[in-house]
């Protein structure tokens, strides 16, 4: 693993996956409780299938990166998308074509970032993206929060160490707060002109098909959606081969 120093004295841990440098980088953006390791072997398998190089990193507050120093606001995902991600891209793969592959919070970050219409962003893949807050998300997070309050960080400590408690509570308290209920990024979707592949598990406990419908109907570029049967919130781990095939085909189409 490697570390990158970015603004405000923060340290970001990242990993690179080998591939053909003439092809777009696949940038993997983890979920709201995720980090590099929680992607498991999926990024390497997708890079191997497509020949593309890859970039993964722990966002501020996650994994082995610097902890968050400020309270989250209604725009915390915008901060990750418009401030942190561009800084990482500029430092590690400047002026290089890339495809954003985001899961859950990471998928929302990918869409927000894509609204900037960076000419080097060649496509976006979303898994379980949120573009507005649904009742299903509130219920799912309430269940997760109760389990955390009862059992503590346990499994999360393996991945996030000292960041575990702060990270989980930043996530759960934000999404369960009254001031976050009106969070909505639909107004940005029409600005996304690159190709989009939107995926979601049919059994996702945090959202419904309304998320896919909103994304694919409102982006201005070509868009495809897939509801994945017998699958919950983490398609790339629950149905890995199915998702590899969908993403691989999408990436190859972009490469032409």
Helices and strands as residue ranges (DSSP letters): E 2-5, G 7-9, E 11-17, E 25-29, G 37-39, H 42-50, E 54-57, H 76-79, I 80-84, H 85-92, E 98-103, H 105-114, E 121-127, H 135-151, G 154-156, H 157-160, G 161-163, H 164-176, G 178-180, H 186-189, E 195-201, H 209-218, E 223-228, H 235-238, H 240-255
